[in-house]
């Protein structure tokens, strides 16, 4: 499972590999928490080396919950990916196209993980 840090002040960090045995049990509480989050600014750092299919759907649901939370005025996602990982870059671009209020910042690097 990925490492998740979510601070009450609106900072979320998800890193590592996401292939939990029970994706609902892992992500649903976080999604519900995000729906109730009452802050003006949210910063998300996503440093995901790998996501299985179920995790990609749940991550999108998490980002949709942020996008739809009317308490949040400014949402920034830093999407980190390895320079040669076109799949991860493309996934971020797909999410960006689906989410109207979130500002995506793509950060390409070497040895990010």
C-alpha positions in Angstrom: 0.0 0.0 0.0 1.2 3.5 -0.6 2.3 5.8 2.2 -0.3 8.5 2.9 0.2 11.7 5.0 -2.8 14.0 5.3 -2.5 17.0 7.5 -5.5 18.9 8.8 -4.1 22.1 7.3 -4.7 20.7 3.8 -1.6 18.9 2.8 -1.9 15.4 1.3 1.1 13.3 0.3 0.7 9.9 -1.3 3.8 8.0 -2.4 5.0 4.5 -3.3 3.1 1.7 -4.9 -0.7 1.4 -4.7 -2.0 -2.2 -4.9 -3.9 -2.7 -1.7 -5.7 -6.1 -1.2 -8.9 -4.3 -0.4 -8.9 -1.0 -2.4 -12.3 0.1 -0.9 -11.1 -0.4 2.7 -7.9 1.5 2.0 -9.2 4.5 0.0 -12.9 5.0 1.0 -12.2 6.5 4.5 -9.8 8.9 2.9 -12.3 9.9 0.2 -15.0 10.5 2.9 -12.6 12.6 4.9 -11.7 14.7 1.9 -15.4 15.3 1.3 -15.7 16.9 4.8 -12.4 18.8 4.7 -12.9 22.4 5.6 -9.9 24.3 4.4 -9.4 27.0 1.7 -6.2 25.7 0.2 -5.1 22.1 -0.5 -1.7 20.9 -1.8 -1.4 17.3 -3.0 2.0 15.7 -3.7 1.6 12.4 -5.7 4.7 10.4 -6.0 3.3 7.1 -7.1 5.6 4.5 -8.6 2.8 2.2 -9.6 -1.0 2.0 -9.3 -3.1 -1.1 -10.1 -6.3 -0.6 -12.0 -8.5 -0.4 -8.9 -6.2 2.2 -7.4 -6.3 4.4 -10.5 -10.1 4.5 -10.1 -10.0 5.3 -6.4 -7.3 7.9 -6.8 -9.6 9.6 -9.4 -12.5 9.4 -7.0 -10.3 11.0 -4.3 -9.4 13.9 -6.7 -13.0 14.3 -7.7 -14.0 14.6 -4.0 -11.4 17.4 -3.7 -12.6 19.0 -6.9 -16.3 18.9 -5.7 -15.6 20.2 -2.2 -17.0 23.7 -2.2 -15.1 24.7 1.0 -11.8 24.4 -0.9 -10.9 27.4 -3.1 -7.5 26.5 -4.4 -6.3 22.9 -5.1 -2.8 22.2 -6.4 -1.6 18.7 -7.4 2.1 18.1 -7.8 2.3 15.0 -10.0 5.8 13.5 -9.8 6.9 10.8 -12.3 10.1 9.3 -13.6 11.4 10.8 -16.8 10.8 7.5 -18.7 7.4 6.6 -17.2 5.0 7.7 -20.0 2.1 5.7 -18.5 2.3 7.7 -15.2 2.6 11.0 -17.1 -0.4 10.1 -19.3 -2.5 9.1 -16.3 -1.9 12.5 -14.8 -2.9 14.2 -18.0 -6.1 12.1 -18.1 -6.9 13.2 -14.5 -6.1 16.8 -15.4 -8.6 16.7 -18.2 -11.3 15.3 -15.9 -11.0 17.8 -13.1 -11.9 21.4 -13.7 -10.8 23.2 -10.5 -7.6 21.4 -9.8 -4.3 22.8 -11.0 -1.8 20.1 -12.0 1.9 20.6 -11.9 3.9 17.8 -13.7 7.3 17.2 -12.2 9.5 14.9 -14.2 12.6 13.6 -12.5 15.1 10.9 -12.1 15.2 8.6 -9.0 12.1 10.2 -7.5 11.2 7.0 -5.7 
